[in-house]
Amino acid sequence: MQDMKKQHNQNQKQKQLLNEESKKKERHIVTWTQEEDDILRDQIGIHGTEKY
């Protein structure tokens, strides 16, 4: 009986880890406004691309 509980707990932990990993991989697509895009381009023009 203890072995079954131990196995169940291990399975639960594995499922939880897999669920957490899949959440980390989710991507959120964000659309920039034209104003934000223009500001970003201006800042890149001023500061370059190597400092990020």
C-alpha positions in Angstrom: 0.0 0.0 0.0 2.8 2.4 0.8 4.5 1.7 -2.5 1.3 2.6 -4.3 1.1 5.9 -2.4 4.7 6.6 -3.1 4.2 5.9 -6.8 1.1 8.1 -6.9 3.0 11.0 -5.2 5.8 10.6 -7.7 3.3 10.7 -10.6 1.7 13.8 -9.2 5.0 15.6 -8.9 5.9 14.7 -12.5 2.6 16.0 -13.8 3.0 19.2 -11.8 6.5 19.7 -13.2 5.3 19.1 -16.8 2.4 21.5 -16.2 4.8 24.2 -14.9 7.1 23.8 -17.9 4.3 24.1 -20.4 3.2 27.3 -18.7 6.6 28.8 -19.1 6.6 28.0 -22.8 3.4 29.9 -23.5 3.9 33.0 -25.6 1.8 36.1 -25.6 1.7 38.0 -28.8 1.6 41.7 -28.2 0.8 44.2 -30.9 2.7 47.5 -30.6 1.0 50.7 -31.5 2.5 52.8 -34.2 3.5 55.4 -31.6 5.3 52.7 -29.5 7.0 51.4 -32.6 8.2 54.8 -33.7 9.6 55.5 -30.1 11.4 52.2 -30.2 12.9 52.9 -33.6 14.1 56.3 -32.4 15.7 54.9 -29.3 17.5 52.2 -31.3 18.7 54.9 -33.6 20.1 56.8 -30.6 21.4 53.9 -28.5 22.1 51.2 -31.1 21.3 47.5 -30.8 24.2 46.2 -28.7 23.1 47.5 -25.3 20.0 45.4 -24.8 
